[in-house]
Amino acid sequence: MTRRDNKVKEFLDLITLDEAAKLRGVTRSAITYLITKGRIKSQTWLGRVVVNRNDVLNYKPLTGGRPSTKQSSKAKKAKAKK
C-alpha cells in the first residue's frame, strides 16, 4: 500500500462522536468522557472532533468500582431468619 492509500483508509475509518455513541449504545457525553480520560484517541477534522471506528469498537471498559464485601456467616444466618 502506498502512503496515500494509508491516508485514505485512515480517513474512511474516522467517525463523529454521535456515530461512535450509536455504535457503543451510549450517549455522546460518554464518548467525550472516554476521550477526556485518554481511553479513546480523537482528532479534529474540518472543525469536528472525530474518532477512529476501530478504537471505538475495540474499546474494553476497565473493571472498577468498589469491591464487594463478603457477608460473614453470622450476617447470612441473621438475614435468613428475617
N, C-alpha and C positions, 0 to 999 in steps of 0.2 A: 504494500500500500504506500502511496505517496503521502507526503506531508499534507497536501491539500485534501486528500481523501480522509485522512485522520481528522482534520478540522471539520469537514462536512459531517462525519459520523458523530463527533462531539456535539455539533450544533443540533443535530436531529435528536439527540438524547436529552436535550435541555427542555424542562417543563416549568410552568409557572407554579407559584405556591398553591393556587387554587386546584390545579391539576394534581399536584402532589398530595394535597389533602384528600381529594376524592380517591386517589389510589390507595391511600392508607386507611381511609374511612374515619378520618379525624377532621378537626377544624383547621382553618388556615393559621390560627394563632398557635396551635400545637406544633405545626411545621416551623413557624417562626421561632418558637421556643427551642426546638432542636437545633436550629441554625445558630441561635444565640449561644447555646451551650457548646457548640462546636461538634455536634454529633453528626450533622449533615453539612457538607460544604455548599456554599452558594456563590453566585457571581451576579453582577449587574450587566444586563444586555439591553441596549436601547432604553435605558431608564427603568427597566423592570428587573426585579430580583428573580432569578431562575435557579433551579437545582438540577442535578443530573438524575435522570429517571432511575438508573441502576442504583444510585446511592439511596434513593427513597425505597425502592423495592427490597434492597438487601439490608436495610436498617433493622437491627435487632435491639429491642428495648433492654436496658440494663435492669437486672433484678435488684430490687432495693426495698426500701421501706423499713418499717420497724420489725424486728424479729418477733416471731410469735413466742408466747410463753407457754410452757407445758404446765398443765394443771397437776397438782400433786394428787396422790390417791385419796387423801382426806377431802380435798375440794371436789373430786369426782363423786365420792360417796355422799357428801352433803348435797350436791346438786341432784343426785339421783333420788334422794329422799323427798325432795320438794315436789 
